[in-house]
Amino acid sequence: MTDKERTGLLASMKRSLVIGVTGGVGAGKSTILRYLQEKWQADILVLDDVSREMLEIGGLCYDETIALFGRDVVLPDGRLDRGKIARIVFSDEEKKKALNGLIHPAVRRTSDAFVSEARSRGRGVYVIEAALLIEEHYDEICDELWYIYAGEDVRAKRLAESRGYDAERIRHMMANQLSPEQFLAGCSVRIDNGGEPETAYREIDARLAELLGVAEGGSSCR
């Protein structure tokens, strides 16, 4: 699809379109987000960024997190020691659940506000990205969820090369996420990002062209 064709589709939009993007670690979701932003002028909300901001000094969950873990997780400059918190929740399931109980509702409120603003604008492509969209029922506020797929071998190689993770850490991270079958069951669209990015880009163009064409006629999205 040419830039002119994409521009024409966007100009013809009669309403907003909210897409949830999810997938396993190393699937290349950031690459997909960049494409959506650059080529489809999408507004992007990355929930990992939102949750990090909430743990910054003065953030919505900062004081509650200190109350949960104690002052031992506070660095001399006042910031939270995220590494120490990660080590604690890795071995303490109750603390992990408690932390999630603080962060996830706050993140969801931010997401709801993002979608509400998107709907009020009346047109445009809006994207919410996170690994837990299915578990946290983001299908309730998104028009559809996309599963960004790449095989485990590809994902492991990417994580080792780009982040320097060792094999044990990669296995642990993957084991604590949904399986490909579970991602597929929870999403209506599968985008193959296991090879050349252009393959994924073509699939994205085709799906958005279909959605925008049908949405203009009033029979597709919620």
KEPA-300652 format. One record per atom (N, C-alpha, C): x negated, y negated, z; residue in one letter. Coordinates in steps of 0.2 Angstrom, whole numbers, plus 5000, padded with zeros to 4 digits. Layout:
<recs>
XYZa/...
</recs>
This chain:
<recs>
499650065000m/500050005000m/499649945000m/499749894996t/499349834995t/499549785001t/499149735002d/499349685007d/499949645005d/500049634999k/500649594997k/501249634998k/501249704997e/501849744998e/501949745006e/501449755010r/501549745017r/501849685019r/501649625017t/501849565018t/502649555016t/502749585010g/503449585008g/503949615013g/503749675015l/504149715020l/504249675026l/503749645029l/503749615035l/504249555034l/504149515029a/504649465027a/505349485027a/505449545025s/506149565024s/506449595030s/506049595036m/506349625042m/506949585045m/507449615047k/508049585050k/508049595058k/507549635061r/507549645068r/506849665070r/506749675076s/506049695079s/506049765079s/505449795078l/505349865078l/504849885084l/504949925089v/504549935094v/504350015093v/503650015093i/503350085092i/502950105098i/503050165101g/502550185106g/502050235103g/501450215105v/500850255102v/500550295108v/500450355107t/500150395112t/499750455109t/499350495113g/498950545110g/498350565115g/498050615114g/497550635119g/496950595118g/496450595124v/495850555124v/495450575118v/495150525115g/494750535109g/495050545103g/495750535103a/496150545096a/496050485092a/495750425094g/495650365090g/496250325090g/496550315095k/497150275096k/496950195095k/496350175097s/496150105096s/496050095088s/495850135085t/495750125077t/496450115074t/496950155076i/497650145074i/497950075076i/497750055082l/498049995085l/497749935081l/497049945079r/496749885075r/497049885068r/497249935065y/497549935059y/498249905059y/498649925064l/499249895065l/499249825066l/498749805070q/498749735071q/498549695065q/497949715062e/497749685056e/498149685050e/498449745048k/498849755042k/499549745043k/499849755049w/500549745050w/500749695055w/500249655057q/500349595061q/500649615067q/500549675070a/500849695076a/500649665082a/501049655087d/500949635094d/500749695098d/500249695101i/500049755104i/500049745112i/500249795115l/500249805123l/499849865125l/499249865127v/498949925129v/498949935137v/499349985139l/499549995146l/498950005150l/498350035148d/497750045152d/497449975154d/497549925149d/497349855151d/497749825156d/498349835155v/498849805160v/498749835167v/498649905168s/498449935174s/497849905177s/497349895173r/496649875176r/496749805178r/497149755175e/497249695177e/497649695184e/498049735185m/498449745191m/498049765197m/497449785196l/496949805201l/496349755202l/496449705198e/495949645199e/496149605205e/495649565207i/495749525213i/496349475212i/496849485216g/497449445215g/498049475211g/497849535208g/498349575204g/498849605208g/499449625204l/500049645208l/499949705212l/499449745211c/499349805215c/498649805219c/498349745219y/497749745223y/497749755230y/498149715234d/498249725241d/498549795243d/499049815239e/499349885241e/498849945240e/498349935235t/497849985234t/497349985240t/497149925242i/496749925248i/497049955254i/497749945255a/498049975260a/498050045260a/498150075254l/498150145253l/497450175254l/496950145252f/496250185252f/495850155257f/495950095260g/495550065265g/495050015262g/494649985267r/494249935264r/493549965261r/493450025262d/492850065259d/492850055252d/493450045249v/493450045241v/493349975239v/493249925243v/493149855241v/492349835241v/492149815235l/491449795234l/491349725238l/490649705239p/490549645242p/490849585239p/490949585232d/491249525229d/491949525229d/492249575232g/492949575233g/493349625228g/492949645223r/493249685218r/493349755220r/493849795217l/493949865219l/493349905216l/493149955220d/492650005217d/493050055214d/493150045207r/493550095203r/493250165203r/492550165203g/492250235203g/492350275209g/492350235215k/492550275221k/493250295221k/493750245219i/494450265219i/494550325214i/494150325209a/494250385204a/494050445207a/493450445211r/493250505214r/493750535220r/494050485223i/494550505228i/495150535225i/495450505220v/496050535217v/495850605214v/495250605211f/495050675208f/495150735213f/494950725219s/495050775224s/495550775229s/496050725228d/496550715233d/497250695229d/497550755228e/498150745224e/498650695227e/498750695234e/499250655237e/499050575236e/498450565236k/498150495235k/498350475228k/498150525223k/498350515216k/499050495215k/499450535218k/500250525217k/500350455220k/500150435226a/500250375229a/500050315225a/499450325222l/499150265217l/499650255211l/499750315208n/500250315202n/500850285204n/501150295210g/501750265212g/501750195213g/501150165214l/501050095214l/501050065207l/500550095203i/500450065197i/500950075192i/501250135191h/501650145185h/502250105185h/502650095191p/503250055191p/503049975189p/502449955191a/502249885190a/502149885182a/501749935179v/501649935172v/502249935168v/502749975171r/503349985167r/503749915167r/503749875172r/504049815172r/503749765167r/503149765166t/502749735161t/502949755154t/503049815153s/503249845147s/503949825145s/504349825150d/505049805149d/505149735147d/504749695150a/504749625148a/504449615141a/503949655139f/503649645132f/504249665127f/504549715129v/505049745124v/505649695124v/505849665129s/506449615130s/506249555125s/505649535126e/505449475122e/505449495114e/505149555113a/505149575106a/505849575103a/506349605107r/507049605104r/507349535104r/507149495108s/507449425108s/507149385102s/506549405099r/506249365093r/506649385087r/506849445087g/507349465081g/506949495075g/506249495075r/505949525069r/505149535071r/504849575068g/504149595069g/504049665072g/503349685071v/503149755074v/502849745080v/503049785085y/502749785092y/502549855094y/501949855097v/501749925099v/501549925106v/501749985109i/501549995116i/501050055116i/500450055119e/500050115118e/499850135125e/499850205126a/499650235133a/499650305132a/499250345136a/499250415136a/499950445139a/500250415143l/500750435147l/501450415145l/501550395139l/502150375136l/502750425137l/502550485135i/503050535136i/503250555143i/502750565147e/502950575154e/503350515158e/503150455156e/503550405159e/504150375155e/504350415150h/505050405147h/505050345143h/504550325139y/504550265135y/504950275129y/505250335128d/505650335122d/506350295124d/506450285130e/507050245132e/507050175130e/506450145129i/506350075127i/506050065120i/505750115117c/505450115110c/505950145105c/505850115099d/506250145093d/506050215092d/505350225092e/505150295091e/504450295094e/504250365096l/503550375099l/503150405093l/502450385092w/502050415088w/501450455091w/501350515089y/500850555092y/500250545087y/499650515090i/499050515086i/498650575087i/498650615082y/498350685082y/497650685080y/497150725083a/496550745081a/496350805085a/496050855081g/495850915085g/495350915091g/495350965095e/494950955101e/494250945099e/493950985094d/493250975092d/493150905090d/493550875086v/493450815084v/493450765090v/493950765094r/493950725100r/493350735104r/493150795106a/492550805110a/491950775107a/491850775100k/491250745097k/491250675098k/491850645097r/491950575097r/491750545104r/492050585109l/491950565116l/491150565118l/490850615116a/490150625117a/489750575114a/489950555108e/489550505104e/489650435106e/490250415107s/490450345109s/490450335116s/490550385120r/490550365128r/490050405132r/489750445128g/489150485132g/489450535137g/490050555136y/490350605141y/490050675140y/489950715145d/489650775145d/490250825144d/490050885142a/490650935140a/491050955146a/490850955152e/491250965158e/491750915159e/491550855158r/492050795159r/492550795154r/492350805148i/492850805142i/493350865143i/493150925145r/493550975146r/494050955152r/493850925157h/494250905163h/494750855160h/494550805156m/495050755154m/495550785150m/495350825145m/495850855141m/496350905144m/496050945149a/496550985153a/497050955157a/496950885158n/497450845162n/497850805158n/497850815152q/498350785147q/498850835144q/499350815141l/499850855138l/499450895132l/499750955130s/499450995125s/499750965118s/499450985113p/499650955106p/500450975105p/500651035108e/501351055107e/501751005111e/501550995117q/501950945121q/502050875118q/501450855116f/501450785112f/501950785106f/501950845102l/502350845097l/503050845099l/503250885104a/503950895106a/504150825109a/503750785111g/503950715114g/503950665109g/503650675103c/503650615099c/504050635092c/504250585089s/504650595082s/504150595076s/503550565077v/503050555072v/502350575074v/502050615069r/501350635070r/500950605065r/500450565067i/499950535063i/499250575063i/499050595058d/498450635058d/497850585058d/497450585063n/496850545063n/496250585065n/496250645062g/495650685064g/495150685058g/495250645053g/494750645047g/494650575046g/494650555039e/494550485037e/495050445039e/494950385042p/495450335044p/495950325039p/495750325033e/496250305027e/496850355027e/496750415029t/497250465029t/497850445034t/497550425040a/498050395045a/498450335042a/498050285039y/498350225037y/498850235032y/498750285027r/499250295022r/499950325026r/499850365031e/500450395034e/500750335038e/500350295041i/500750235044i/501050195040i/500750175034d/501150135029d/501750165027d/501750235025a/502350265023a/502850265028a/502750275034r/503250275039r/503550215041r/503150155041l/503350095042l/503750065036l/503550085030a/503950065025a/504650095025a/504650165027e/505350195027e/505750165033e/505450155039l/505850125044l/506050055043l/505650015040l/505849945038l/506349945033l/506349985028g/506849985023g/507550015025g/507550065030v/508150085032v/508450035037v/507950005042a/508149965047a/508549905043a/508349885037e/508649825034e/509349845032e/509449905031g/510149925029g/510549935036g/510249935041g/510649945048g/510750015050g/510350065048s/510550135050s/510050175053s/509450145055s/508950185058s/508850175065s/508550115067c/508250105074c/508850085079c/508750105085r/509150085090r/509250005091r/
</recs>
